[in-house]
């Protein structure tokens, strides 16, 4: 295999030509299939390093962009044409718009499309003609400033989450300013914006940008946005100017750089404390806490104090309830109640003892009375007997001999006097 | 903390948003702390409610102020209306 790779195309032609006249082509060991030959050609081209990393300049023609997202075109100049393919993934990173007739420099690698026996350039980058020189300058300046430490991560200043004053350096008339102000108005209208208008492209732009930055820094905002809308690499070039880049790196106020579109990188992006893909994104990054966040915070605080005060009151109420139940337990009322119950009990017992006693007394009295009645002489008188007493000494006359002089006779209902003759 | 702050408390209507929010936050932590007397806690709560309302009103009414620097001065910036 390896030895075959060293063959050159002309040698193949020489060997292959006689084949057509041979009666026994199978006998020739050099006979190849089309696939095999194409494969060999592909290997030949793809193993040539200078063809695998190449910039080619030409004019676009036959541009076609089917729904697949891949881009097909022919790059040509006065004498030759080159088939080109740009796969969807590379095409998505494209930052210029292609059209037939556009002079461009394309980068890619040469390969072979075997079904068509066609060599072509697989393109991964396209830039306008002339950009190459700018790019070289960009890389030179970038390397130099990087070596000086202008882009060091430890020099990056912290972007405040909740700025009160935001400085903006941009064109006073561009859509970028309007987009940023709308974004700030929507996200954090509490903020005060100080605009330092500046021209943002052309030769006067770099000194104007530096002056605008410095006058803003003098106003000491919490953060500065350096921004410009999209444009060609030449349009954005002021943001690669050494003076501007140095002014950005030297600022003691954090700077957010939002220049061009997401695919555009300028040296200011590297020197700034934060890079934003677009001006609108820069305004968003400058307002990490929005008015909606603040409103949520306030309402959260409000509900927290309500919860806390409710818990203070309920804990005081529980405390009070527990004290009053302790107090109730210790209260003399219970003692008084039990004492009075005892008094009631005693008086009840006393009363019943008394009643009992009275009853006994009554019975005794009645018995005595009956006995007394039985013994009474008056009851004998009722049967006709009489008691006779002498009037002189009151003695009872129970014998005839004692019946002398004046006497009293007592019968059942009274007495009368009697005289013995 | 609450004792000393009550000495020179500014009326709520004179506070900036940041001042009001900071005080509201301090009141929340004081109440969370649970150390205050009931009367003081209720006073803090009422002050907190007023501060919350103040913050809400300021947020509601907030309008983006845009100025521009001209030399060393700052003047109002007229936005082009579109």
Interface residues (C-beta under 8 A of the other chain):
Chain A: X164 X172 X173 X178 X181 X184 X185 X189 X190 X191 X192 X193 X194 X195 X196 X197 X212 X215 X216 X218 X219 X291 X294 X295 X297 X298 X299 X301 X302 X304 X305 X306 X308 X309 X311 X312 X313 X315 X316
Chain B: X17 X18 X21 X24 X25 X27 X28 X31 X32 X34 X36 X38 X41 X42 X44 X45 X48 X49 X52 X55 X56 X58 X59 X62 X63 X64 X65 X66 X67 X68 X69 X71 X72 X74 X77 X79 X80 X82
